[in-house]
Amino acid sequence: GFAPSVQVAAVFEVRLQLMANRLFQTDYRLTQDRNPGKWEEGIVE
Protein backbone atom coordinates (compact mmCIF):
# COMPACT_ATOMS: atom_id res chain seq x y z
CA GLY A 1 0.00 0.00 0.00
CA PHE A 2 2.39 2.67 -1.09
CA ALA A 3 -0.07 4.75 -3.09
CA PRO A 4 -2.78 4.92 -0.39
CA SER A 5 -0.33 6.21 2.23
CA VAL A 6 0.87 8.85 -0.20
CA GLN A 7 -2.73 9.86 -0.83
CA VAL A 8 -3.43 10.09 2.90
CA ALA A 9 -0.29 12.17 3.43
CA ALA A 10 -1.34 14.52 0.64
CA VAL A 11 -4.80 14.99 2.15
CA PHE A 12 -3.25 15.56 5.57
CA GLU A 13 -0.87 18.14 4.12
CA VAL A 14 -3.74 19.97 2.42
CA ARG A 15 -5.63 20.05 5.73
CA LEU A 16 -2.58 21.44 7.51
CA GLN A 17 -2.22 24.08 4.79
CA LEU A 18 -5.86 25.09 5.16
CA MET A 19 -5.45 25.35 8.94
CA ALA A 20 -2.29 27.41 8.51
CA ASN A 21 -4.07 29.68 6.02
CA ARG A 22 -6.92 30.19 8.47
CA LEU A 23 -4.49 31.05 11.28
CA PHE A 24 -2.53 33.33 8.96
CA GLN A 25 -5.68 35.17 7.87
CA THR A 26 -6.73 35.65 11.49
CA ASP A 27 -3.28 36.95 12.40
CA TYR A 28 -3.31 39.13 9.29
CA ARG A 29 -6.67 40.64 10.29
CA LEU A 30 -5.45 41.31 13.84
CA THR A 31 -2.31 42.97 12.50
CA GLN A 32 -4.40 45.06 10.14
CA ASP A 33 -6.70 46.13 12.99
CA ARG A 34 -3.76 46.99 15.23
CA ASN A 35 -1.89 48.99 12.58
CA PRO A 36 -4.46 50.29 10.06
CA GLY A 37 -1.77 52.20 8.16
CA LYS A 38 0.74 49.34 8.16
CA TRP A 39 -1.25 46.30 7.05
CA GLU A 40 1.67 45.14 4.86
CA GLU A 41 3.41 43.90 7.99
CA GLY A 42 0.84 41.11 8.16
CA ILE A 43 2.16 39.59 4.93
CA VAL A 44 5.71 38.74 6.02
CA GLU A 45 6.38 35.49 4.17
N, C-alpha and C positions, 0 to 999 in steps of 0.2 A: 504493500500500500504506500508507494511513494507519492503518487499523484494526489490522493486524498489528503495527505498531511500537508502537502504544499498548498492545496486549495484552502484548507482550514487556516493555515498560517496567513494566507493572503487576506482572507475574510477578517481575521483577527487584526491584521495590520491596518486594514481599512477602518475598522471600528476604532482602533487607537487614534488614527488620523482624525476621524470625525470628532472624537472626544477632545483631542488637542485643539482642533479648530474651534470647538465650542468654548473651551477655556480661553483660547487666544482672543476670540471675539469679545468675551466678557471682559478680559483684562484690557483690551483695546478700548472698549466703551468706557470703562472706569478711568483710563488714562485720559480719554477725550473729555470726560466730564471734569476731571481734576484740572486739566490744562487746556481750556477751550481754544487758546491760540496756538497750542503746540501739539496738536493731535498727531503729527508725524512721529513723535517719539513712541507711539504705540505700535509702530510697524518696524521695530528693530529686528531684523531677520525674521 
